[in-house]
Each structure stands twice: as structure tokens, then as C-alpha cells.
Amino acid sequence: MAENPKVEAVLSQLNESAKAVCALPECRTVTKKMYGNLVRRVKLLTPMFEELQDGAGRKELGDDVVRGLDSLRIALDAALELLKSVLEGSKIFQALLVDKIAGKFEHVTKQIEEALSQVPYNELDITEEVREQIELLHAQFKRAIGRLESPDVQLAEDLAAAQMDDNPDPIVFKRLSEKLHLRNTTDIKRELLAIHEMVISCGGVPEGVSEEYIETMSYLLRKLKDCVSADNPDLNALEIDKDSIKHRSPIIPDDFRCPISLELMQDPVIVSTGQTYERSCIQKWLDAGHKTCPKTQQTLLHTALTPNYVLKSLIALWCESNGVELPRKQGMCRNKRSGVSGSDCDRAAITALLQKLANGNPDQQRAAAGELRLLAKRNADNRVCIAEAGAIPLLVELLSSLDLRTQEHAVTALLNLSINEANKGTIVNAGAIPDIVDVLKNGSTEARENAAATLFSLSVVDENKVAIGAAGAIPPLIDLLCEGTPRGKKDAATAIFNLSIYQGNKVRAVRAGIVPPLMTLLKDPGGGMVDEALAILAILASHQEGKVAMVQAEPIPILVDVIRTGSPRNRENAAAILWSLCTGGSQYLKSARELGAEEALKELSENGTDRAKRKAVSVLELLQRVEEESVVS
């Protein structure tokens, strides 16, 4: 047969892509399991590509075969690009957005599966053994679609604690350092470089990602650097000494220099053309009467200057990692007369933002709410300063904005402000609860998630539990629990759990139909919501209506299974639920016994938590009583 250049090119590219995937090193990020699975499956495709290339010219390949192989080539190129991005990308970014990364793996897996579906194996010049292997591999790709990896609960909890607590336990950062493989100064510098490359390549932040994530990444990297330095002071000193010899004057990245002064920027701001300058330099340019962008010469649509918090965080990290002292911005001062001891916030900037919130046009309000959102997340001083300046009532007003992005910024700013205990009361007194519930019902995906998290934060105060329940929060929280992203489900579950501590909210939750979705989550270990489902069910089981709803869902088999194989806390909650149900009727005791609960409960009574032991003993006593009654009768 005459050689077909197109076929040869496709086969050659398939072989090259597969070999490139096979040559990739081991992944050390939180996505290493997804990464490893994809690499392993692609490796199993290589025998087919090799046989096809070796046999090129012996058998004419039809157009449908060539089209299928070309689709597979495109899919493998996408897989290679994803694997490289994970390997070279920021470990912190991947940890914070693991669901988003998992979605990309899901998309590539589906792309390869669909391409394999287009390849007619019986028309390929390959051995029977390889054909069978590819058919089995195709089935693996098909099964992998929609199958979520079990989330790392400890990692999620540590990331949440690191972000939400004003003074996180140092052990949290120690665990994060180990989990993220950021264990020494070299790791930290590589991570900084990865974040820098990501921000510069995207011109700010990746599509679909909030600037808030970059702020969070910068904060976490600083804390992890402190953790690494504390654990290895001698090693760190040696590395710093080596660096100081090699790089006494580190080269400042061009992206960190002001285009006007060519100096390292301290307070980078963005003009209407999207270019970034040092604030004092561009302000002098504008004050001199110029109406154009110095770098592009484009006419400025307006003269508003927007702080570039992303770049500012990266510059601060770069300075810290390279031993460069960044002078304090003049506006940053410690003002003890304000009543905040050691306060470190930019009051002039906050006041200007509040003026935009109160009197600005919709675009200015959106931008101001976004900046306050980031400032409130940054540190405890900012949360106090922003609240004292009177931002909370203005942000509450914006919860009713028709602009979904403005609404999202406002609710997230309130969430960040609510970390401060005193601010919780101010938020509630400003009449925020009904509006937050409305955002929970009708907002964007991220706004709904953050509204749920805000309600959880406010519900820490007992009287707020009553008000939140009365405002109708529980039904939309259940909707989010059923339909939300993994993060949204977690936010909804924690809010429902806290609200259900109040007896009146238990009834609301049960009548709103929470038990069936909780049972669905309980029966799906891969969904990562078993802990939350059991915790909520354990609270609801103390109410009669909750017990009735649970009985209808036939929970005994799954409860016995959790008691037998679950984590210590889950076994404890499962035993508590089983005890509540068994006090209501002997039929449940008989069902539990038939399922082998007695042996599991005896083991729990000896090795469980204190509460688990008590509940296990109580259920065993009930089982014994029923057995004695049956003997007597």
C-alpha cells in the first residue's frame, strides 16, 4: 500500500504524546492520585500506538479509523497539557481549587473515552492481546467518568482553619507543609515562582478564579515559609547565607517594576487600560494633566486607580524570599487613637472605598465591594477598621443589588468581617439575615456558598440561630446541600448542623425534607459528605419527628456498617442514632441484631470514644432486654 503521510503523522504524534506522558515524573501535589491514574492509563495505550506505527504500510486504514485516531491525538495532547500544568503549577492553588482541577481531569478522561469510542479496534492492524487490553482500558476510562476521588478531609479542615481563624494553631501549618510537600526553603521558592508564573501568564488571575484566591495563596505561602523557617532554623540560615553570596543584589522581575520609574513597586495600581504602575508615579503623571496611559499611549477612559492586590502580594513574597526590604507605604500607619491597639490598616483607602459604596455608580460600587472583600480577608486589623468605618450597613444594602457580582462581593465581605466576634452583632443589627437568605436562594454559585458560610458564622451566637431559622434559611440550605459544588455542600452542611442545635430548627429541617438527602450522602462514601451527614442525623435523632423521618429511610443497615468500619467520630454518631431509633421500637433492635450489630457494638464499647462506649453499652442493654423478653414469652 502507498504510504499515507497524514496517517504517519497522526501515528507519530500519538506515539510522541504517549511517550511524553510516560516520561513525566511523579507528582507531589494534592492531585497526585488523579495524576497517577491518568498517566497509568495513557501508558497502557502505548502498545497499540507502537504496533500501529510498526505496521504502518501493511494495512490500509479507513477514514473513520484515521478520524478516531486523530481525535485520540487531540485528547492525549490535552491530557499532556493538563498533567504538565499540575506538575509545574502552584501546589497551594491546586489545594484550594482541588474541585476545579478534578473537573479538568474529568473532562480529559471523558475526551479520551469518547475518542476511543470512535476507534474501530477490529479494523486496526494490532495483535489480539493488545486489542483486548485496549478494550479493557476503554472500559476503565468509561467507569472513571463521574467517579469522584474521596476528598482529603483533614486537608480541607486545615485549609479552612488557616483562612478563617485569626490565630490558627501552628500545627495546622505543619500539617499543610507536609501534605503540600512545601518542606524547605527550596520548595517555598519554587512555589513562589509557580504562583508568579501563573499570575503573569494569565495577566492577573486564571479565568473563573477570584482575586481572593491569590490573596489567600500569598497569605498561606507566607505562613508556610514561617513554619519551614521555624522547623529548620540552621538549614534556613545556611541557605540564606549561600543565596546572599550568590545573589547579593537579586534581579527584580520586570513585572514588579513600575514602567515609569523602573523601580520595585510598593503600591501597584491599575489604570483603565489594564496597565499597572506605582501609585505615586502614575498620580504625578495624572496630576501633570496627562490623559493617556504612559506605556501604551492609549487615552484613559477614567482616572480611577484600582489597587493591584494580586501583584502587591507577589512582590511582598518575592521580597521576603530574596531578603529585600520593602519600605512601608506612607499611608500604612499604626493609629492607637482609633481604639485599635497596634492597628495596621489603611484608613484613608477604606474611607475612599466607603464613599464609592455610598455614592458611586454601579461599576464603582462593584469594585469597592470587591476591594473590601479582599481587605477584610487579609487580617484582623482590617476587619475592625472596616467595621468601625461604617461599611457593614452599606454592604448589607448591596446584598439586594441586581448585579450578581456586586452581590457576591458584598456577601463575601460580610463573611470575612463576621470572623470578628463583635462584627457578628453589627451585621445582624443591620438587618442582614433576610438579605443573606435571599442571596442563598437566588445568588450566583459562589455567592450562595458564601451566604451559607456567613449564616454558619453568624449562627455561632445562639440567639442568631433562632433568627436565621425564622428567616427561612433552612430550605435553601438543603437545596445547596443537594445541588451545590463539593464546597457548597460542605458550607450548607456546617450551617445546617449549627442551626439544628436549636430545637425549633430541628423541626424546620425535618419538615423541609432534609433526611432523604442526608441518607443519600451517607450511602455515598466517595462523595466526601459522610461525616457531615452523620453529625446532622445524630442531632435530628433526638427529636421525635426526626426519628420518624429516619425510620422511613431504613437506616439500620448503613448505621451498622458505619459502626463496624467507620472513623471513630462516625462510629460514635452512628451508635447515637442507632440508640435513639432503638428506644422507639423492638423491631429496630431485631433488625440490628440480624445485621450483626451486637459484635460491632461490643467492640465499640471497648475501643470507641467515651460517648461511643456509652451509646454502644446502652444499645447492647436494649438488645439483651429484648432477648430476655423473647425467651420469657
Disulfide bonds with the S-S distance in Angstrom:
Cys345-Cys385 1.95
